[in-house]
Amino acid sequence: MNNYYPEGALFMSPDNQNSIKSIFALQEAMAQEKILEARVTMCDSGHNLHVELPCANCSGIIYHEEGALGIADGSTKDIALITRVNKPVCFKVKQLLKNDSGSYTAVLSRREVQEECMERFISRLSPGDIIPSKVTHLEQFGAFVDIGCGIPSLIPIDAISISRISHPSDRFRAGQDIHVVIKDVSGGRVWLSHKELLGTWEENAARFNYGETVSGIIRSVEDYGIFVELAPNLAGLAEPKEGVSVGQNASVYIKALIPEKMKVKLIIVDVFNGADIHRPPEYFITEGRLSYWKYSPDSSAKLIESRF
């Protein structure tokens, strides 16, 4: 069973809130070596993380080298700590120090939680495993996600969906909860994919019918036609039309669905620069393990597949 979720998953749970609300509760959590979460209020000049605890007369601190796995040897940079400000972090309570004023300082370790997560969860993952994750930040080449206790991994842009996108922000937002599938685990690193969870050509095409007019997003404008995304794993080709640009919303008429060619023929009815419509992914698979996934229909000569 996975007990190591992306940071923030435990934060508002009654059990977590009860465990950080008093000195007695923190002492009990320390004895049980319990994983807790609380919000970082500041990263000071020494890159120590100051953590907000709701119990009276108690403050929390995660010292620099305890802030993340790899900080001590330099394999993780301090930016990984700075970017945690105003966000929940996981930790274990290591000490409760009583100050001369009668208040307490809770000395916490995030690194220890991450080491445990690596040993008991991430190192045991196998290719094809489907796990929850949280998007942390986006770059041109892909989306970084938290796969457990703040441990990062990357979904390359070409593994996000079958429908091509110009930037991961076309698909995700920072802080978004998503699912991912493990491509490989080796050398302490994890490689991820996402497109396999968004359905095959046939699964996506079954949601549409000839003669319908539906919504889409312009993804590419070529001399020979315009590619319109109907779903993250399904795009169709419309005839050229003036005044159309990438990123616009579109209303399109479905002229034909051709499984053997994996083609959807469209006619653009209208295009407009509306508000950015960002919908959460519609998953066909959210748990278990994949050993093989085939996007293309059996009737198609072109084969698009993934093996795990």
SVG drawing of the C-alpha trace seen along z (x, -y; Angstrom):
<svg xmlns="http://www.w3.org/2000/svg" viewBox="-25 -36 53 43">
<polyline fill="none" stroke="black" stroke-width="0.4" points="0.0,0.0 1.3,-3.5 1.6,-5.7 3.9,-8.2 1.8,-10.7 2.8,-14.1 3.2,-16.9 -0.1,-18.5 -2.1,-15.3 -2.0,-14.9 -2.1,-18.6 -5.8,-19.1 -6.6,-15.6 -8.1,-15.4 -5.3,-13.1 -2.5,-15.4 -4.2,-18.5 -4.7,-16.7 -1.0,-15.6 0.3,-19.2 -2.1,-21.1 -0.3,-20.6 3.0,-19.8 1.6,-16.5 0.4,-15.6 3.8,-16.4 5.6,-14.3 3.3,-11.4 4.0,-11.8 7.7,-11.9 7.5,-8.7 5.6,-7.0 8.0,-8.4 4.8,-9.7 4.9,-11.6 3.3,-15.0 2.7,-18.1 2.6,-21.8 3.1,-25.1 6.5,-26.7 6.3,-30.4 9.9,-31.4 13.2,-30.2 15.8,-32.3 19.2,-33.4 20.8,-30.2 18.1,-28.3 16.5,-26.9 12.7,-26.3 10.5,-27.8 7.3,-25.8 3.9,-27.1 2.6,-24.8 -0.9,-25.6 0.0,-24.6 0.5,-27.5 4.1,-28.6 5.7,-26.3 7.5,-27.0 9.0,-24.5 12.3,-24.6 13.8,-22.3 17.5,-23.0 19.2,-23.4 20.6,-19.9 17.4,-18.3 15.4,-20.2 15.6,-17.7 17.3,-14.5 20.6,-15.5 21.1,-19.0 24.0,-17.7 26.0,-16.5 24.9,-19.2 22.9,-17.0 19.8,-19.0 20.1,-22.8 18.8,-25.3 16.1,-26.5 14.3,-23.3 14.0,-24.7 13.2,-28.3 10.2,-27.2 8.6,-25.5 7.7,-28.8 3.9,-29.1 3.4,-25.4 2.9,-22.3 6.0,-20.1 6.3,-16.7 8.5,-16.0 9.2,-13.9 9.6,-15.5 13.2,-14.9 13.4,-17.0 11.2,-19.3 13.4,-21.9 12.0,-24.0 13.3,-27.5 14.1,-29.8 10.9,-31.7 8.9,-28.5 8.1,-28.2 9.1,-25.2 11.1,-24.7 10.2,-21.6 13.2,-20.4 12.0,-18.7 13.4,-16.6 12.0,-16.5 15.1,-14.6 14.4,-11.6 10.9,-11.3 12.2,-11.4 14.8,-8.8 12.1,-6.5 9.9,-7.2 12.7,-6.3 13.5,-3.1 10.0,-1.8 8.0,-3.1 9.9,-4.6 12.7,-2.0 10.0,0.7 8.1,-0.8 8.2,1.2 7.7,0.1 3.9,-0.2 2.9,-1.1 0.3,-3.9 0.7,-6.3 -0.7,-9.7 1.5,-12.8 1.3,-16.6 2.6,-19.0 5.2,-21.3 6.5,-23.4 6.6,-23.5 9.4,-23.9 9.5,-24.0 10.7,-20.4 8.3,-18.9 6.4,-18.9 8.1,-18.3 5.9,-16.4 6.1,-15.3 5.8,-11.5 5.9,-11.2 7.0,-13.3 8.4,-16.1 10.6,-13.8 10.6,-15.2 10.4,-13.4 9.8,-14.6 7.2,-13.9 8.8,-14.8 6.6,-17.0 6.2,-14.2 5.0,-11.8 2.2,-14.1 -0.4,-13.3 -0.7,-12.0 -2.0,-15.4 1.0,-17.6 1.3,-20.7 3.7,-23.7 4.3,-23.8 3.2,-21.7 1.1,-24.7 -1.3,-23.7 -2.1,-20.7 -1.2,-21.2 -1.1,-23.9 1.3,-24.0 -0.3,-22.4 -2.5,-20.1 -3.1,-16.5 -2.6,-14.0 -1.8,-10.4 1.4,-9.1 2.8,-5.7 6.3,-4.6 8.5,-4.1 11.6,-3.1 13.3,-3.1 17.1,-2.9 20.1,-4.6 17.9,-6.3 15.9,-8.1 12.4,-7.6 11.2,-8.1 7.5,-8.9 4.8,-9.0 1.2,-10.2 -0.3,-9.7 -1.1,-6.1 -3.7,-7.0 -5.7,-9.2 -7.2,-6.4 -6.6,-4.8 -7.8,-6.2 -10.9,-4.1 -11.7,-5.0 -11.5,-8.7 -13.2,-8.5 -16.2,-6.6 -17.1,-9.9 -17.8,-11.6 -20.1,-10.9 -20.3,-11.8 -22.4,-14.9 -21.8,-16.5 -20.4,-20.0 -18.1,-20.0 -15.5,-22.1 -11.8,-21.9 -8.5,-23.8 -6.3,-24.8 -2.9,-23.0 -1.1,-23.5 -1.7,-25.5 -0.1,-24.0 -0.3,-24.8 -2.3,-21.6 -4.7,-21.9 -5.3,-22.8 -4.9,-20.3 -7.7,-20.6 -7.5,-18.8 -10.8,-17.3 -9.3,-15.5 -5.7,-15.2 -5.3,-11.9 -7.4,-12.7 -6.9,-15.4 -8.4,-15.9 -7.5,-17.7 -9.6,-20.5 -9.2,-22.2 -7.1,-25.4 -9.0,-28.5 -7.8,-32.1 -7.5,-34.0 -6.8,-30.9 -4.0,-30.7 -2.6,-28.2 -4.3,-28.3 -7.7,-29.5 -10.9,-27.8 -12.8,-26.3 -16.2,-24.9 -15.8,-22.0 -18.1,-19.8 -17.1,-16.1 -17.1,-15.1 -15.7,-11.6 -14.1,-9.2 -11.7,-6.7 -10.2,-4.1 -8.0,-2.3 -6.2,-5.6 -6.6,-7.0 -8.1,-10.1 -10.8,-12.5 -11.9,-14.8 -13.2,-18.2 -14.7,-21.4 -14.1,-24.5 -17.3,-26.3 -15.9,-29.1 -12.8,-30.2 -12.5,-32.6 -10.1,-34.0 -12.0,-33.0 -10.9,-32.5 -8.3,-29.8 -10.3,-26.6 -8.3,-24.4 -9.9,-21.1 -8.5,-18.3 -7.4,-15.2 -10.1,-12.7 -8.4,-9.4 -9.3,-6.0 -6.9,-4.3 -6.0,-5.6 -4.6,-2.6 -2.9,0.8 -0.1,1.7 0.3,1.6 2.5,4.1 1.5,3.1 -0.6,0.2 -1.6,-0.2 -3.0,-3.5 -3.8,-2.5 -6.8,-0.4 -6.3,3.2 -7.5,2.1 -4.7,-0.5 -1.5,0.2 0.3,-2.4 1.3,-1.1 1.6,-3.4 2.3,-1.4 4.1,-1.5 5.8,1.5 6.6,1.5"/>
</svg>
